[in-house]
Amino acid sequence: MLPFNLTILGCSSATPTSERNPTAQLLGHGEKLFLIDCGEGTQVSLRRMHIHFQRIRHIFISHLHGDHFYGLIGLISSMHLLGRTKSLHIYGPPMLKEILDLQLLASQTTLLYPLEFHPTQAEKPEVIFEDEHIIISSFPMLHRIPTTGFFFQEKPYERKIRKDVIELLKIPVHLIPKLRSGEDYIAPDGTIHPNKIITIDPPSPRSYAFCSDTAYFEDIIPVVKGATLLYHETTFMNDRVANAADKFHSTTGQAATVAVKAGVKKLLIGHYSARYDNLQPLLDEARAIFPDTELAVDGCVFEI
């Protein structure tokens, strides 16, 4: 299987703290790096963790609240100053392009590399990227302004060939691609050899769901159903459910409830209010509902 991991670059909500930057995550799949949101301080976190950010080719911005994109122009500029020539693809709300264009115009900056912008919409799920290994979709959140989550889904792996059976049945090499795709083998004498005795089941495709700022929103449940790893914002503890509703954010219990109803394997909570110095009580509340929950904390890396 290809390596699949998530690095937390920032986990705070509206304002940074001395230990937590605003939201930013780096998803690695194979050799590709995908940046998800880009709050203030993101490039500093990347440098601190010795991550070569020129490898990032795709950046996904969930919405236009500053704690999710104020670090973007700085990162774009640093890539330029360091001599980047490869294209950079940005996916985000349509107005983000206007903001970036104005910032570059005001600083009289002409980038050395192509900046490709892909507008997202927050009305319905939509595939926004696809290659030979992964499909990435956006989907609506319930927040004060148009906001999307992102779902990263591996494509199914090919079946694994049993070399001993290949040799025993003297199966021609040119038929192996068909066997990998699941076809049976028909011998020259007409005997049908079922694929299941020639190949081994591949590993199950893995997935990561990023649920950015949102109030409790059951519409996301069918979208993220069965995810290997679900990140869901958890700005407040359960005693501040009224605050959460007023600000279109979620509580620990609400995030854990989504995880239960969606049948995900593991839950990450993050986007903590700066009022919380100690995050353990948030983790305890979430685990009371969904035991396999972890804290998204700056610098942590999670295997998917």
N, C-alpha and C positions, 0 to 999 in steps of 0.2 A: 504493500500500500504506500501511497505517497504520504510524506509527512504532512500533518494537518494540525496547526496549533494557533493559539490566540495569546497575544501579549497585551497586557493592560498598560497603556501609556498615561491614562488619566481616568479618575473615577469620581471626581467631585461634581457637584451640581453647579448652580449659578456662579459661585465664586470659588477660586482656588483656596487652598489652605497651605500651611507650611509643609504638609506632607502629601497633599493630594492635588493634582492638576485637574482641570476640567476634562470632559469626556474626549477620549481618543483611544482607539484600539488598532492593533496591527494583526491581521489574519494572514498566516502563511499557509500556502497550499502548494506542495511540490517546491518549485523554484520561484513561484510567484508570491509577491507581497501585496496585500490589499489593505489600504488605510481606511478605517471607518471613523468618521468624524475627526475633527482637527482643532480641538480647543487650544486656548493659549498655553504655550509651553511645550507643545507637542514635539517640535524639533529638538528641544533641549532633552526631553525624555529619550528620544531616539539616539541622540549622541551619548547620553549617559549609559545607555544599554548597549552601546557599540553596534548599533544597527545601521548599515549603510543605506541611507534613505534614498539614494539615487536608484536603488533597485525597485522602488515603488513605482508602478506604472498606472495604478488605478486608485482613485480616492473617492469615497462615498460620503456625502454630507446629508445628514438626516433632515435638518431644518435650519432656519436662519436665526436662531437664538445664539448670541455671541459665544456662549460656553461650548458650542459645538463647531464653530468655524473661525473664530478670531485668530487662530494660529495658522490658517491656510495661506494667507498672502506672504507671511514670513517664510514658510516652507517653500513656496513657489519661488520666492526671490532667492533663497539660499541655493536652491537647485540651479538657478540661472547663474549666480555668482561663482558657483563651483564648476561651471562649464558643461552642464547637462546638454545633450543633443537629442536624446531619445524623447519621443512624445510622452506627454502626461495626460491621462484621461480623468476628467472630473465629472461625477454624477451628482446632481443636486437640484434644488428648486430653481426655476428659470431665472429669478431675480439675482441669483448668485453670480451669474455671468456678468450682469451689469455692474455688480459690486467689484468684481475682480478687474473688469475692463477699466473702471474708473480709477481704481487704485494704481494700476499699471500706468494709466495715462497721467495721473497726477505726479507720479515719480519719474515720468519720462523714461520708462523701462520698456525696451523691446526684447522680449525673451529670445534666448538663443535656441529654444526648442519649441516644437508645436504644442500648444495647449488645446486639447480637444474637449469641448464641453458637451455633456449629454444631459438635457433637462429631464427631471423626474416629475411625476405627478402623484398627488396624494388622494386620488379618488378610488383606485382599484389596484389589485396586484398586477405587476407587469415584469416580464423578463427584461433586464437591462444589460446583461452581459452573458456571453456563453463562449466557451472554448471546448477543446477536446476532453477536458477533465471535469469542468464545473459549470453550473448554471447559477446565476445570481439574479434574484428578483427583489423588487421593492414592493412594499405593501403599506396601506394607510395605518397611521396611529391616531389616537384621539387626544389632540393637544390644542393649545390656544391658537397656533398658527399651523399651516399645512406642514405635516411631518410624516416621514416614512420610516419604516423599519427595513431591514435587509435580510434576506434569506439566502444562505450559501449552501448549495446542494451538490454533492459529488454525483457525477454520472456513474452508472453501474460499471463495475469492473468486469473484464472478460473472464471467462472460465479458465481455470488452470489445467493444463494438459498433464496427463499421467504418462510419462515417457515409457514406463514399463509396458503399458497397454499398447501404446503406439508401436513399439518394437515388436510386441507379440503378434499384433494383428497386421503388421507390415503396412500401416496406413501411409500413403504418399504424403510427403511434406507439404505439397501445395494445398492439401485439404485442411491443414491445421487451422488456418483463420476461420473456416466455417465451423470447425469443432469448438473453437473458442467462443463463437457467437451462439452456440447451443444446438447446432444441427447434429443429427445422428450420422453414423457412418454406414454406408451401404457397401458391403464387400463385393468384389467382382462376381461371386457366385450368387449374389442377391440377398445374402444374409444381412439383416439389419442389426447393428450393434448400437444400443441406446447410448446417447451422449453421457448419461450419468455414470456409466462404467468406464468411460474414456477420460472424463474430466472431473475436476474437483470444484465444488461450489466456491465462488469468489467471496471475498469479504463483503459484508453489507456496506452500501454507500453511507457515508457520514454527512452530517449537516450541522450548520450553525445558524441560529436565529438571533438577530440583534434587534431588540425592541427598545427603541430610543424613547424620548420623553413621551409619556402617555398617561392618561387617566386609565382606570380599570376598563378594559375594552375587550369583551368576549369575541368580537369579530376576528381578532387575530388568532384565536385558538385553532380553527381549521387550517390556517396558513402554516403555523409552526408545529402542527401536530406531529409527535414522534421525533422531534429534533434530538440529535445526539447531545447538543449543548444549547441551552437557551439563556441569553442574557436579557434580563428585564430590569428596567429602572426601578429603584426603590428609594425614593427621596426621603420618605418619612416612615417612622414606626407607626404601629396600629393606633396609638392613642391620638394621632394627628390625622385621622382619616378625613376630617372636615377640611383641614388645610390642604390635604392632597387633592380633594375634589375641587376646591376653589381655584387651585393653581394648575389643574389638569395634570397632576402627577399621581404616582401610585405609592402604596404602603407595602411593607414587608409581606403582610398577609395577602394582599391582592396579587403581588407578583408570584407568591407561592401557589395561590389558587389557580392562576393561569397555568403554571407548570403542571399541577395535578390534572387539570381538565384537558390539557394538551397531551398528556402522557409522554412528556419529554424524559430523557434519561438523566440529565443533570441541569441544575439551575445556577446561574451566576447572578448575583444582585450587585447593583452599583448606582452611581449618580446620587451619592449621599449628600444630604443637606450638611452645610458647614457647622450646624449646631451640634453635630455628633462627633466628639473626639474619639470616643470608644465605639467601635463598630460591632463588637461582640453581641450586644443586645439585639441589633438588627438581624444578625445571623441566627441567633437563638429563636427569634420570632418566626423567621422564615422556615427554619428547620422543624419547628413544631407542626407545620403543615406539610412541608415537602422536605424530608430528611436529607436528600442528596443535594444540598445547597452549599455554595461556596461564596466567599466575598471576592469581588473584583477589586483588587488593590494595586496601586501603581507598582509596576515592576514584576508582577506575578505573570507566570506563563502557564497556560492550560493546554494539555494535549486533548485533541478531539478524537 
